[in-house]
C-alpha cells in the first residue's frame, strides 16, 4: 500500500506536536517541583566565614542573578553568620543542600531577621542545621517550598510560613529548643507536615493560629510526627488543620490546644504529661475522634466554651480525669459518643454548667464518680448556669475504690445503664 507525500507530512506534523506536548508537560513538572534541579547551575560553598569568596553569602548573590535553576552545595561543616543574608529571589528554583553529615549554620551573632528569607517559589533546603536564631530560621513567603532532613534548634521560630505560601512540604526534620518550631499564619493549599520530630519547644511545636476563621477550605495536613516534652504540642486556632497519626508525649500544658474553627484531631497517640491531652476552647464544629490518651495528670479531653464539637470513639485510660464539658453553647451543644474511659484517678466525665449530648460512652473503674454534674455559679453573683447533659445508652461501671455516693444528677436520660 502506497502512502503519498501529503500523508507522510501530516504524520510527521502530528508526531512533532505530540513531542512538544510531552516536552511541555515535562518542563512544567520540573519547573514546579522543588529540588528537581539536576541541570541547575551549581555554586559550591567552601568557606564558613560570613563574607568573602566561597561563602554562603556570595553563593546566594550568584544564584539570585542566575537565569536558570540553581543549586547551592554546602561543602563546609560550619558556617558562622554575623549579618543578615540576602533573600532567595530566583523563581527558576533554588536548592540549598548540605553534605551527608550535615552543615551547620550558626546565627547567634545576628541581631534580628530570618536566616533564610524565601521570597521566590521553587525553593528547597535539605540536610542543613540552623541554630541560635534571634528571629526565624526560615521565613517562607512563596509557593512550592520543601524542607527535608534538616535540624532547626534554639531559634525563636523554626519555619515561619506566611499567608501567601502554598504547596509546602515539611518532611523528616527536627525542631528542638525553639520558642515555636513551625508557625502558620493561615491555611495553605497542598501543605503537609509529615515525619518530623519536635522536642522541648518553649511555647509550641506547631502553631497555626489567626484571629478570624480561614475559609479557604484547604486544611494543613499534620501527620506521622512526634512531639516530645513540649510546652504544648500543637496549637490550632481558626486555621483549617487535619492532625492525624501523630505521637505526643510529656506535654507540660496540653498535647493539642484548639481554639475557634477548622480543626480535626484524629487517630493520634497522646501519652504522659503534667497537663491535659486535648483542649477544645471556644471551639466551633471541631472533631476529636479515634485518639488514644493515657497518663495525663489532668483531663484527657477538655471541651470548654465550645459549640457543635464532636468527641467520638476516643480511648482514654489512666489519666487524672476522663472528659470535661464546661460552659458550652446550650443552643449548639457538643456531643460525646462511643468513647471509652478506663480507670481515671478521679472522675470519668465532668459536666459543669453545660448541656452536652452523651451517647454510648463507657466509664470503667473510676476512682471517684463515673459522671459528675454541677451547676456553675458565676463569681459576680449572676444566675447559676445549669448543668444538664442529655444521656443515652451510656455504661457507667463500678468504681475501682470506694467513693462517696454522687449527688442527684440533673440530666435528661434515655436508656441509661449504671452499675451498682
C-alpha positions as CSV (number, residue, x, y, z in Angstrom):
1,X,0.0,0.0,0.0
2,X,1.4,3.4,-1.0
3,X,1.4,6.4,1.2
4,X,1.5,9.7,-0.6
5,X,3.7,12.6,0.4
6,X,0.9,14.6,1.9
7,X,0.1,11.8,4.3
8,X,3.7,11.5,5.4
9,X,3.9,15.2,6.1
10,X,0.7,15.1,8.2
11,X,2.0,12.1,10.2
12,X,5.3,14.0,10.7
13,X,3.5,17.1,12.0
14,X,1.4,15.0,14.3
15,X,4.5,13.3,15.8
16,X,6.2,16.7,16.3
17,X,3.2,18.2,18.0
18,X,2.9,15.1,20.3
19,X,6.6,15.5,21.2
20,X,6.1,19.2,22.0
21,X,3.2,18.4,24.3
22,X,5.2,15.8,26.2
23,X,8.2,18.1,26.5
24,X,5.9,20.9,27.7
25,X,4.5,18.7,30.5
26,X,8.0,17.5,31.4
27,X,9.2,21.1,31.7
28,X,6.2,22.1,33.8
29,X,6.8,19.3,36.2
30,X,10.4,20.2,36.5
31,X,9.6,23.9,36.9
32,X,7.1,23.4,39.7
33,X,8.9,20.7,41.7
34,X,11.3,22.0,44.4
35,X,14.6,20.2,44.2
36,X,14.2,19.0,40.6
37,X,17.4,20.8,39.6
38,X,19.7,18.2,38.0
39,X,20.6,20.6,35.2
40,X,21.0,23.6,37.5
41,X,23.9,26.0,37.9
42,X,25.9,24.7,40.9
43,X,27.6,27.0,43.4
44,X,29.9,25.4,46.0
45,X,30.2,26.9,49.5
46,X,33.8,26.3,50.6
47,X,34.2,28.9,53.3
48,X,32.5,29.1,56.7
49,X,33.1,32.8,57.1
50,X,30.3,35.4,57.0
51,X,31.5,37.1,53.8
52,X,34.1,36.7,51.1
53,X,34.9,34.2,48.3
54,X,33.3,30.8,48.7
55,X,30.9,31.9,51.4
56,X,27.2,31.2,51.6
57,X,26.5,34.9,51.2
58,X,28.4,35.0,47.9
59,X,26.6,31.9,46.7
60,X,23.2,33.5,47.4
61,X,24.2,36.6,45.4
62,X,25.3,34.3,42.5
63,X,22.1,32.3,42.4
64,X,19.9,35.4,42.7
65,X,21.1,36.6,39.3
66,X,21.1,33.2,37.6
67,X,18.8,32.9,34.6
68,X,18.0,29.2,35.3
69,X,17.6,27.0,38.3
70,X,20.5,26.9,40.8
71,X,22.0,24.6,43.4
72,X,24.0,25.7,46.4
73,X,26.2,22.9,47.7
74,X,27.4,23.4,51.3
75,X,30.8,21.8,51.5
76,X,31.9,23.0,54.9
77,X,30.7,21.6,58.2
78,X,30.2,25.0,60.0
79,X,29.1,28.5,58.8
80,X,29.0,31.5,61.2
81,X,26.8,34.4,60.2
82,X,27.4,37.9,61.5
83,X,24.9,39.9,59.4
84,X,21.7,39.0,57.5
85,X,21.9,37.0,54.3
86,X,20.2,38.3,51.0
87,X,16.8,36.9,50.3
88,X,16.2,33.9,48.0
89,X,14.7,35.5,44.9
90,X,15.4,33.2,42.0
91,X,12.0,31.9,40.8
92,X,13.5,29.3,38.5
93,X,14.3,27.2,41.5
94,X,17.0,27.2,44.2
95,X,18.2,24.1,46.1
96,X,20.4,24.5,49.2
97,X,21.9,21.1,50.1
98,X,24.2,20.1,52.9
99,X,26.6,17.1,52.9
100,X,25.5,13.7,54.2
101,X,27.0,14.6,57.6
102,X,25.1,17.9,57.7
103,X,26.3,21.6,57.5
104,X,25.6,23.8,60.5
105,X,24.6,27.5,60.1
106,X,25.2,29.4,63.4
107,X,23.1,32.6,63.5
108,X,23.9,33.5,67.1
109,X,25.5,36.8,66.1
110,X,22.5,38.1,64.2
111,X,20.6,40.9,65.8
112,X,17.3,40.2,64.1
113,X,15.7,38.9,60.9
114,X,15.4,35.4,59.4
115,X,18.4,33.3,58.4
116,X,16.8,32.3,55.0
117,X,14.2,34.7,53.7
118,X,12.4,32.7,50.9
119,X,10.6,35.2,48.7
120,X,10.6,33.2,45.4
121,X,8.9,29.9,44.5
122,X,10.5,26.6,43.9
123,X,13.0,26.6,46.8
124,X,14.2,23.5,48.6
125,X,16.5,23.2,51.7
126,X,17.9,19.8,52.6
127,X,20.5,18.5,55.1
128,X,21.1,21.8,56.8
129,X,21.4,22.5,60.6
130,X,20.3,26.0,61.6
131,X,21.0,27.2,65.2
132,X,20.7,30.1,67.6
133,X,18.4,32.4,65.5
134,X,17.1,35.5,67.2
135,X,14.2,35.5,64.7
136,X,13.1,32.8,62.3
137,X,15.4,30.2,60.8
138,X,13.3,30.3,57.6
139,X,10.7,32.9,56.7
140,X,8.6,31.5,53.9
141,X,6.7,33.9,51.6
142,X,6.4,31.9,48.4
143,X,4.9,28.8,46.9
144,X,6.4,25.4,46.3
145,X,8.8,25.0,49.1
146,X,10.4,21.9,50.6
147,X,12.4,21.5,53.8
148,X,13.8,18.0,54.3
149,X,16.2,16.2,56.6
150,X,17.2,19.4,58.4
151,X,17.5,20.5,62.0
152,X,16.4,23.8,63.5
153,X,17.5,24.3,67.1
154,X,17.5,27.2,69.6
155,X,15.6,29.7,67.3
156,X,12.7,32.0,68.1
157,X,10.7,30.3,65.3
158,X,11.9,27.4,63.2
159,X,9.9,27.9,60.0
160,X,7.5,30.9,59.8
161,X,5.0,30.3,57.0
162,X,3.3,33.5,55.7
163,X,-0.3,33.7,54.5
164,X,0.6,33.6,50.8
165,X,2.6,30.4,50.9
166,X,1.2,27.2,49.4
167,X,2.4,23.8,48.1
168,X,4.7,23.4,51.2
169,X,6.3,20.1,52.3
170,X,8.0,20.0,55.7
171,X,9.3,16.4,55.9
172,X,11.7,14.4,58.2
173,X,13.1,17.4,60.0
174,X,14.0,18.1,63.7
175,X,12.8,21.1,65.6
176,X,14.3,21.4,69.1
177,X,14.5,24.0,71.8
178,X,12.9,26.7,69.7
179,X,10.2,29.0,71.0
180,X,7.9,27.8,68.3
181,X,9.0,25.0,65.9
182,X,6.7,25.6,63.0
183,X,4.2,28.6,62.6
184,X,1.5,29.1,60.1
185,X,-0.3,32.4,59.5
186,X,-3.1,30.7,57.5
187,X,-4.2,27.5,55.7
188,X,-2.2,26.6,52.7
189,X,-3.1,24.6,49.6
190,X,-1.2,21.3,49.4
191,X,0.6,21.9,52.6
192,X,1.9,18.9,54.5
193,X,3.9,18.4,57.7
194,X,5.0,14.8,57.9
195,X,7.5,12.6,59.7
196,X,9.1,15.4,61.8
197,X,10.4,15.4,65.3
198,X,9.6,18.3,67.7
199,X,11.1,18.4,71.2
200,X,11.3,20.8,74.1
201,X,9.9,23.8,72.2
202,X,9.1,26.5,74.7
203,X,5.6,27.7,73.5
204,X,4.6,25.0,71.0
205,X,5.9,22.6,68.5
206,X,3.4,23.6,65.8
207,X,1.4,26.9,66.0
208,X,-1.4,27.6,63.4
209,X,-3.5,30.5,64.7
210,X,-5.3,33.5,63.3
211,X,-7.9,35.9,64.7
212,X,-10.7,35.1,62.2
213,X,-11.6,31.7,60.6
214,X,-9.7,30.9,57.4
215,X,-12.5,29.9,55.0
216,X,-10.3,28.9,52.0
217,X,-11.1,25.3,52.8
218,X,-7.7,23.7,52.3
219,X,-6.5,22.1,55.5
220,X,-2.9,21.8,56.6
221,X,-2.1,18.1,56.9
222,X,-0.1,17.3,60.1
223,X,0.6,13.6,60.2
224,X,3.0,11.0,61.5
225,X,5.1,13.5,63.5
226,X,6.5,13.1,67.0
227,X,6.2,15.7,69.7
228,X,8.3,15.1,72.9
229,X,8.3,17.2,76.1
230,X,6.8,20.2,74.5
231,X,5.0,23.0,76.5
232,X,2.1,22.4,74.0
233,X,2.5,20.1,71.1
234,X,0.0,21.6,68.6
235,X,-2.0,24.9,68.9
236,X,-4.6,25.3,66.2
237,X,-7.0,28.2,66.0
238,X,-9.2,29.3,63.1
239,X,-6.8,27.6,60.6
240,X,-8.0,24.5,58.8
241,X,-5.9,21.8,60.2
242,X,-6.1,18.0,59.9
243,X,-4.0,16.4,62.7
244,X,-3.7,12.6,62.2
245,X,-1.5,9.8,63.5
246,X,0.9,11.9,65.5
247,X,2.6,10.9,68.8
248,X,2.7,13.4,71.6
249,X,4.5,12.5,74.9
250,X,5.2,14.5,78.0
251,X,3.3,17.7,77.2
252,X,3.5,20.2,80.0
253,X,0.2,22.1,79.3
254,X,-1.6,20.2,76.5
255,X,-0.8,17.8,73.7
256,X,-3.3,19.7,71.4
257,X,-5.0,23.0,72.1
258,X,-7.8,24.0,69.8
259,X,-9.3,27.5,69.6
260,X,-12.0,28.6,67.1
261,X,-13.0,26.7,64.0
262,X,-11.4,24.4,61.5
263,X,-9.7,21.5,63.3
264,X,-9.9,17.7,63.0
265,X,-7.9,15.7,65.5
266,X,-8.0,12.1,64.6
267,X,-6.1,8.9,65.3
268,X,-3.3,10.4,67.5
269,X,-1.5,8.8,70.4
270,X,-1.0,11.0,73.5
271,X,0.9,9.7,76.5
272,X,2.0,11.3,79.8
273,X,2.4,14.9,80.8
274,X,1.7,17.3,83.6
275,X,-1.3,18.9,81.8
276,X,-4.2,17.9,79.6
277,X,-4.4,15.8,76.5
278,X,-6.7,17.7,74.1
279,X,-8.3,21.0,74.9
280,X,-11.1,22.5,72.7
281,X,-11.6,26.0,74.0
282,X,-14.2,28.3,72.4
283,X,-14.1,25.8,69.5
284,X,-16.7,25.5,66.8
285,X,-17.5,22.3,65.0
286,X,-14.2,20.7,65.9
287,X,-13.8,16.9,65.5
288,X,-11.9,14.9,68.1
289,X,-12.0,11.2,67.3
290,X,-10.3,7.9,67.5
291,X,-7.4,9.1,69.7
292,X,-5.8,7.2,72.5
293,X,-4.7,9.2,75.5
294,X,-3.1,7.9,78.7
295,X,-1.2,9.1,81.7
296,X,-2.2,12.8,81.7
297,X,-2.2,14.4,85.1
298,X,-5.4,16.4,84.4
299,X,-8.1,15.8,81.8
300,X,-7.6,13.6,78.8
301,X,-10.1,15.8,76.9
302,X,-11.5,19.2,78.0
303,X,-14.3,20.9,75.9
304,X,-14.8,24.4,77.3
305,X,-17.0,27.2,76.0
306,X,-17.5,25.4,72.7
307,X,-20.3,24.5,70.3
308,X,-21.0,21.6,68.0
309,X,-17.8,19.8,68.9
310,X,-17.8,16.1,68.3
311,X,-15.8,13.8,70.6
312,X,-16.1,10.3,69.2
313,X,-14.6,6.9,69.7
314,X,-11.6,8.0,71.8
315,X,-9.9,5.6,74.2
316,X,-8.8,7.2,77.5
317,X,-7.1,5.4,80.3
318,X,-5.1,6.1,83.5
319,X,-5.5,9.9,83.4
320,X,-6.4,12.2,86.3
321,X,-9.9,12.7,84.7
322,X,-11.5,11.4,81.6
323,X,-13.5,14.2,79.9
324,X,-15.0,17.5,80.9
325,X,-17.7,19.7,79.3
326,X,-17.7,23.2,80.7
327,X,-20.0,26.2,79.9
328,X,-20.8,25.2,76.3
329,X,-23.3,26.7,73.9
330,X,-26.7,25.4,75.1
331,X,-28.3,26.1,71.7
332,X,-25.5,24.2,69.8
333,X,-24.4,21.5,72.3
334,X,-21.3,19.4,71.8
335,X,-21.6,15.6,71.6
336,X,-19.6,12.7,73.1
337,X,-20.3,9.3,71.6
338,X,-18.7,5.9,71.8
339,X,-15.8,6.9,74.0
340,X,-14.2,4.5,76.4
341,X,-12.7,5.8,79.7
342,X,-10.8,3.3,81.8
343,X,-9.7,3.8,85.4
344,X,-9.5,7.6,85.7
345,X,-7.8,8.6,89.0
346,X,-10.8,10.8,89.8
347,X,-14.0,11.4,87.7
348,X,-14.8,9.8,84.4
349,X,-16.9,12.6,82.9
350,X,-17.4,16.1,84.4
351,X,-20.2,18.4,83.2
352,X,-20.1,21.9,84.7
353,X,-22.7,24.4,83.5
354,X,-23.1,22.6,80.2
355,X,-25.6,20.6,78.3
356,X,-23.6,18.1,76.1
357,X,-25.1,15.1,74.4
358,X,-23.6,11.9,75.9
359,X,-24.3,8.7,74.0
360,X,-23.0,5.2,74.3
361,X,-19.9,6.1,76.4
362,X,-18.3,3.7,78.8
363,X,-16.6,4.6,82.1
364,X,-14.8,1.6,83.7
365,X,-13.4,1.5,87.2
366,X,-13.4,5.3,88.0
367,X,-11.8,6.1,91.4
368,X,-14.5,8.7,92.1
369,X,-17.6,9.4,90.0
370,X,-18.3,7.9,86.6
371,X,-20.4,11.0,85.8
372,X,-20.3,14.2,87.9
373,X,-22.6,17.1,87.0
374,X,-22.6,20.6,88.6
375,X,-24.2,23.9,88.0
376,X,-21.9,26.9,87.6
377,X,-22.1,29.8,89.9
378,X,-20.6,33.0,88.3
379,X,-18.4,34.9,90.7
380,X,-20.3,38.2,90.0
381,X,-23.5,36.9,91.6
382,X,-25.4,36.3,88.3
383,X,-27.8,33.4,88.0
384,X,-26.4,29.9,88.0
385,X,-25.7,28.1,84.7
386,X,-27.4,24.8,84.9
387,X,-25.5,21.6,84.1
388,X,-27.9,19.2,82.4
389,X,-26.4,16.6,79.9
390,X,-28.6,14.5,77.7
391,X,-27.8,10.9,78.4
392,X,-28.5,8.0,76.1
393,X,-27.2,4.4,76.4
394,X,-24.1,5.1,78.4
395,X,-22.5,2.5,80.7
396,X,-21.0,3.7,83.9
397,X,-19.2,0.9,85.7
398,X,-18.5,0.4,89.4
399,X,-15.7,2.5,91.0
400,X,-12.3,0.9,91.4
401,X,-12.3,2.1,95.0
402,X,-14.8,3.3,97.5
403,X,-16.2,6.7,96.6
404,X,-19.0,8.8,98.1
405,X,-22.4,8.5,96.7
406,X,-22.8,11.1,94.0
407,X,-25.5,13.7,94.3
408,X,-28.6,13.5,92.1
409,X,-27.7,14.2,88.5
410,X,-29.6,17.0,86.8
411,X,-29.8,15.1,83.5
412,X,-32.2,14.2,80.8
413,X,-31.8,10.4,80.4
414,X,-32.7,7.7,77.9
415,X,-31.7,4.1,78.2
416,X,-29.0,4.7,80.8
417,X,-27.3,1.8,82.5
418,X,-25.3,2.3,85.6
419,X,-23.6,-0.5,87.5
420,X,-24.3,-0.6,91.3
